[in-house]
Amino acid sequence: MKPFACDPFALTPEARKQHFDELGPALRARKKSIRELGDGFEFEFPSDAATAQLVSEWVAGERLCCPFFDIDVHVERDGGSLWLRLTGREGVKQFIQADLARWFEG
């Protein structure tokens, strides 16, 4: 099994800044709700094109720096919500709560 660790060198300094200082805060501002799962969390967002693009860009970076996540994006039919699911093996749920702590505020 691969180690349960972030890769701090997976993103260039510019990509890291965009991921953590721009995309993350933009998604937090759009978050509608959170569902707790046994092995992680689902974050609900509006399904408009701009939010879908932000989620897509965030996922592209997150899968590189946190390769231990299982990441799923689901868009509900008929204009429903977009759901970002982050799950993984033992310890990932607690990591999400710590690493994405600001996503759980308000």
MODELLER restraints for C-alpha pairs under 7 A, 6 or more apart:
rsr = mdl.restraints
at = mdl.atoms
rsr.add(forms.Gaussian(group=physical.xy_distance, feature=features.Distance(at['CA:4:A'], at['CA:68:A']), mean=6.22, stdev=0.5))
rsr.add(forms.Gaussian(group=physical.xy_distance, feature=features.Distance(at['CA:6:A'], at['CA:65:A']), mean=5.41, stdev=0.5))
rsr.add(forms.Gaussian(group=physical.xy_distance, feature=features.Distance(at['CA:6:A'], at['CA:66:A']), mean=4.84, stdev=0.5))
rsr.add(forms.Gaussian(group=physical.xy_distance, feature=features.Distance(at['CA:7:A'], at['CA:65:A']), mean=4.74, stdev=0.5))
rsr.add(forms.Gaussian(group=physical.xy_distance, feature=features.Distance(at['CA:7:A'], at['CA:66:A']), mean=6.47, stdev=0.5))
rsr.add(forms.Gaussian(group=physical.xy_distance, feature=features.Distance(at['CA:8:A'], at['CA:65:A']), mean=6.27, stdev=0.5))
rsr.add(forms.Gaussian(group=physical.xy_distance, feature=features.Distance(at['CA:10:A'], at['CA:64:A']), mean=5.73, stdev=0.5))
rsr.add(forms.Gaussian(group=physical.xy_distance, feature=features.Distance(at['CA:10:A'], at['CA:65:A']), mean=5.29, stdev=0.5))
rsr.add(forms.Gaussian(group=physical.xy_distance, feature=features.Distance(at['CA:11:A'], at['CA:65:A']), mean=6.87, stdev=0.5))
rsr.add(forms.Gaussian(group=physical.xy_distance, feature=features.Distance(at['CA:19:A'], at['CA:58:A']), mean=6.31, stdev=0.5))
rsr.add(forms.Gaussian(group=physical.xy_distance, feature=features.Distance(at['CA:19:A'], at['CA:61:A']), mean=6.64, stdev=0.5))
rsr.add(forms.Gaussian(group=physical.xy_distance, feature=features.Distance(at['CA:23:A'], at['CA:54:A']), mean=6.41, stdev=0.5))
rsr.add(forms.Gaussian(group=physical.xy_distance, feature=features.Distance(at['CA:23:A'], at['CA:58:A']), mean=6.12, stdev=0.5))
rsr.add(forms.Gaussian(group=physical.xy_distance, feature=features.Distance(at['CA:28:A'], at['CA:103:A']), mean=5.52, stdev=0.5))
rsr.add(forms.Gaussian(group=physical.xy_distance, feature=features.Distance(at['CA:30:A'], at['CA:45:A']), mean=6.06, stdev=0.5))
rsr.add(forms.Gaussian(group=physical.xy_distance, feature=features.Distance(at['CA:31:A'], at['CA:43:A']), mean=6.70, stdev=0.5))
rsr.add(forms.Gaussian(group=physical.xy_distance, feature=features.Distance(at['CA:31:A'], at['CA:44:A']), mean=5.82, stdev=0.5))
rsr.add(forms.Gaussian(group=physical.xy_distance, feature=features.Distance(at['CA:31:A'], at['CA:45:A']), mean=4.96, stdev=0.5))
rsr.add(forms.Gaussian(group=physical.xy_distance, feature=features.Distance(at['CA:32:A'], at['CA:44:A']), mean=5.28, stdev=0.5))
rsr.add(forms.Gaussian(group=physical.xy_distance, feature=features.Distance(at['CA:32:A'], at['CA:45:A']), mean=5.38, stdev=0.5))
rsr.add(forms.Gaussian(group=physical.xy_distance, feature=features.Distance(at['CA:33:A'], at['CA:43:A']), mean=5.99, stdev=0.5))
rsr.add(forms.Gaussian(group=physical.xy_distance, feature=features.Distance(at['CA:33:A'], at['CA:44:A']), mean=5.10, stdev=0.5))
rsr.add(forms.Gaussian(group=physical.xy_distance, feature=features.Distance(at['CA:34:A'], at['CA:41:A']), mean=6.80, stdev=0.5))
rsr.add(forms.Gaussian(group=physical.xy_distance, feature=features.Distance(at['CA:34:A'], at['CA:42:A']), mean=5.62, stdev=0.5))
rsr.add(forms.Gaussian(group=physical.xy_distance, feature=features.Distance(at['CA:34:A'], at['CA:43:A']), mean=4.62, stdev=0.5))
rsr.add(forms.Gaussian(group=physical.xy_distance, feature=features.Distance(at['CA:34:A'], at['CA:44:A']), mean=6.08, stdev=0.5))
rsr.add(forms.Gaussian(group=physical.xy_distance, feature=features.Distance(at['CA:35:A'], at['CA:41:A']), mean=5.63, stdev=0.5))
rsr.add(forms.Gaussian(group=physical.xy_distance, feature=features.Distance(at['CA:35:A'], at['CA:42:A']), mean=4.99, stdev=0.5))
rsr.add(forms.Gaussian(group=physical.xy_distance, feature=features.Distance(at['CA:35:A'], at['CA:43:A']), mean=6.50, stdev=0.5))
rsr.add(forms.Gaussian(group=physical.xy_distance, feature=features.Distance(at['CA:36:A'], at['CA:42:A']), mean=6.54, stdev=0.5))
rsr.add(forms.Gaussian(group=physical.xy_distance, feature=features.Distance(at['CA:39:A'], at['CA:87:A']), mean=5.35, stdev=0.5))
rsr.add(forms.Gaussian(group=physical.xy_distance, feature=features.Distance(at['CA:39:A'], at['CA:88:A']), mean=6.06, stdev=0.5))
rsr.add(forms.Gaussian(group=physical.xy_distance, feature=features.Distance(at['CA:39:A'], at['CA:89:A']), mean=6.97, stdev=0.5))
rsr.add(forms.Gaussian(group=physical.xy_distance, feature=features.Distance(at['CA:39:A'], at['CA:93:A']), mean=5.57, stdev=0.5))
rsr.add(forms.Gaussian(group=physical.xy_distance, feature=features.Distance(at['CA:40:A'], at['CA:86:A']), mean=5.64, stdev=0.5))
rsr.add(forms.Gaussian(group=physical.xy_distance, feature=features.Distance(at['CA:40:A'], at['CA:87:A']), mean=4.25, stdev=0.5))
rsr.add(forms.Gaussian(group=physical.xy_distance, feature=features.Distance(at['CA:40:A'], at['CA:88:A']), mean=6.79, stdev=0.5))
rsr.add(forms.Gaussian(group=physical.xy_distance, feature=features.Distance(at['CA:40:A'], at['CA:92:A']), mean=6.70, stdev=0.5))
rsr.add(forms.Gaussian(group=physical.xy_distance, feature=features.Distance(at['CA:40:A'], at['CA:93:A']), mean=4.38, stdev=0.5))
rsr.add(forms.Gaussian(group=physical.xy_distance, feature=features.Distance(at['CA:41:A'], at['CA:85:A']), mean=5.85, stdev=0.5))
rsr.add(forms.Gaussian(group=physical.xy_distance, feature=features.Distance(at['CA:41:A'], at['CA:86:A']), mean=5.55, stdev=0.5))
rsr.add(forms.Gaussian(group=physical.xy_distance, feature=features.Distance(at['CA:41:A'], at['CA:87:A']), mean=6.48, stdev=0.5))
rsr.add(forms.Gaussian(group=physical.xy_distance, feature=features.Distance(at['CA:42:A'], at['CA:83:A']), mean=6.20, stdev=0.5))
rsr.add(forms.Gaussian(group=physical.xy_distance, feature=features.Distance(at['CA:42:A'], at['CA:84:A']), mean=5.43, stdev=0.5))
rsr.add(forms.Gaussian(group=physical.xy_distance, feature=features.Distance(at['CA:42:A'], at['CA:85:A']), mean=4.21, stdev=0.5))
rsr.add(forms.Gaussian(group=physical.xy_distance, feature=features.Distance(at['CA:42:A'], at['CA:86:A']), mean=6.29, stdev=0.5))
rsr.add(forms.Gaussian(group=physical.xy_distance, feature=features.Distance(at['CA:43:A'], at['CA:83:A']), mean=5.54, stdev=0.5))
rsr.add(forms.Gaussian(group=physical.xy_distance, feature=features.Distance(at['CA:43:A'], at['CA:84:A']), mean=5.09, stdev=0.5))
rsr.add(forms.Gaussian(group=physical.xy_distance, feature=features.Distance(at['CA:43:A'], at['CA:85:A']), mean=6.39, stdev=0.5))
rsr.add(forms.Gaussian(group=physical.xy_distance, feature=features.Distance(at['CA:44:A'], at['CA:81:A']), mean=6.41, stdev=0.5))
rsr.add(forms.Gaussian(group=physical.xy_distance, feature=features.Distance(at['CA:44:A'], at['CA:82:A']), mean=5.86, stdev=0.5))
rsr.add(forms.Gaussian(group=physical.xy_distance, feature=features.Distance(at['CA:44:A'], at['CA:83:A']), mean=4.65, stdev=0.5))
rsr.add(forms.Gaussian(group=physical.xy_distance, feature=features.Distance(at['CA:44:A'], at['CA:84:A']), mean=6.54, stdev=0.5))
rsr.add(forms.Gaussian(group=physical.xy_distance, feature=features.Distance(at['CA:45:A'], at['CA:81:A']), mean=5.82, stdev=0.5))
rsr.add(forms.Gaussian(group=physical.xy_distance, feature=features.Distance(at['CA:45:A'], at['CA:82:A']), mean=5.08, stdev=0.5))
rsr.add(forms.Gaussian(group=physical.xy_distance, feature=features.Distance(at['CA:45:A'], at['CA:83:A']), mean=6.18, stdev=0.5))
rsr.add(forms.Gaussian(group=physical.xy_distance, feature=features.Distance(at['CA:46:A'], at['CA:81:A']), mean=5.09, stdev=0.5))
rsr.add(forms.Gaussian(group=physical.xy_distance, feature=features.Distance(at['CA:46:A'], at['CA:82:A']), mean=5.76, stdev=0.5))
rsr.add(forms.Gaussian(group=physical.xy_distance, feature=features.Distance(at['CA:47:A'], at['CA:75:A']), mean=6.79, stdev=0.5))
rsr.add(forms.Gaussian(group=physical.xy_distance, feature=features.Distance(at['CA:47:A'], at['CA:79:A']), mean=6.78, stdev=0.5))
rsr.add(forms.Gaussian(group=physical.xy_distance, feature=features.Distance(at['CA:47:A'], at['CA:80:A']), mean=6.64, stdev=0.5))
rsr.add(forms.Gaussian(group=physical.xy_distance, feature=features.Distance(at['CA:47:A'], at['CA:81:A']), mean=5.12, stdev=0.5))
rsr.add(forms.Gaussian(group=physical.xy_distance, feature=features.Distance(at['CA:47:A'], at['CA:82:A']), mean=4.83, stdev=0.5))
rsr.add(forms.Gaussian(group=physical.xy_distance, feature=features.Distance(at['CA:63:A'], at['CA:69:A']), mean=6.97, stdev=0.5))
rsr.add(forms.Gaussian(group=physical.xy_distance, feature=features.Distance(at['CA:68:A'], at['CA:88:A']), mean=6.61, stdev=0.5))
rsr.add(forms.Gaussian(group=physical.xy_distance, feature=features.Distance(at['CA:69:A'], at['CA:86:A']), mean=6.24, stdev=0.5))
rsr.add(forms.Gaussian(group=physical.xy_distance, feature=features.Distance(at['CA:69:A'], at['CA:87:A']), mean=5.77, stdev=0.5))
rsr.add(forms.Gaussian(group=physical.xy_distance, feature=features.Distance(at['CA:69:A'], at['CA:88:A']), mean=5.17, stdev=0.5))
rsr.add(forms.Gaussian(group=physical.xy_distance, feature=features.Distance(at['CA:70:A'], at['CA:86:A']), mean=5.81, stdev=0.5))
rsr.add(forms.Gaussian(group=physical.xy_distance, feature=features.Distance(at['CA:70:A'], at['CA:87:A']), mean=5.06, stdev=0.5))
rsr.add(forms.Gaussian(group=physical.xy_distance, feature=features.Distance(at['CA:70:A'], at['CA:88:A']), mean=5.32, stdev=0.5))
rsr.add(forms.Gaussian(group=physical.xy_distance, feature=features.Distance(at['CA:71:A'], at['CA:85:A']), mean=5.64, stdev=0.5))
rsr.add(forms.Gaussian(group=physical.xy_distance, feature=features.Distance(at['CA:71:A'], at['CA:86:A']), mean=4.95, stdev=0.5))
rsr.add(forms.Gaussian(group=physical.xy_distance, feature=features.Distance(at['CA:71:A'], at['CA:87:A']), mean=6.61, stdev=0.5))
rsr.add(forms.Gaussian(group=physical.xy_distance, feature=features.Distance(at['CA:72:A'], at['CA:84:A']), mean=5.90, stdev=0.5))
rsr.add(forms.Gaussian(group=physical.xy_distance, feature=features.Distance(at['CA:72:A'], at['CA:85:A']), mean=4.97, stdev=0.5))
rsr.add(forms.Gaussian(group=physical.xy_distance, feature=features.Distance(at['CA:72:A'], at['CA:86:A']), mean=6.76, stdev=0.5))
rsr.add(forms.Gaussian(group=physical.xy_distance, feature=features.Distance(at['CA:73:A'], at['CA:83:A']), mean=5.63, stdev=0.5))
rsr.add(forms.Gaussian(group=physical.xy_distance, feature=features.Distance(at['CA:73:A'], at['CA:84:A']), mean=4.70, stdev=0.5))
rsr.add(forms.Gaussian(group=physical.xy_distance, feature=features.Distance(at['CA:73:A'], at['CA:85:A']), mean=6.25, stdev=0.5))
rsr.add(forms.Gaussian(group=physical.xy_distance, feature=features.Distance(at['CA:74:A'], at['CA:82:A']), mean=5.70, stdev=0.5))
rsr.add(forms.Gaussian(group=physical.xy_distance, feature=features.Distance(at['CA:74:A'], at['CA:83:A']), mean=5.09, stdev=0.5))
rsr.add(forms.Gaussian(group=physical.xy_distance, feature=features.Distance(at['CA:74:A'], at['CA:84:A']), mean=6.65, stdev=0.5))
rsr.add(forms.Gaussian(group=physical.xy_distance, feature=features.Distance(at['CA:75:A'], at['CA:81:A']), mean=5.92, stdev=0.5))
rsr.add(forms.Gaussian(group=physical.xy_distance, feature=features.Distance(at['CA:75:A'], at['CA:82:A']), mean=4.33, stdev=0.5))
rsr.add(forms.Gaussian(group=physical.xy_distance, feature=features.Distance(at['CA:75:A'], at['CA:83:A']), mean=6.25, stdev=0.5))
rsr.add(forms.Gaussian(group=physical.xy_distance, feature=features.Distance(at['CA:76:A'], at['CA:82:A']), mean=6.35, stdev=0.5))
rsr.add(forms.Gaussian(group=physical.xy_distance, feature=features.Distance(at['CA:87:A'], at['CA:93:A']), mean=6.72, stdev=0.5))
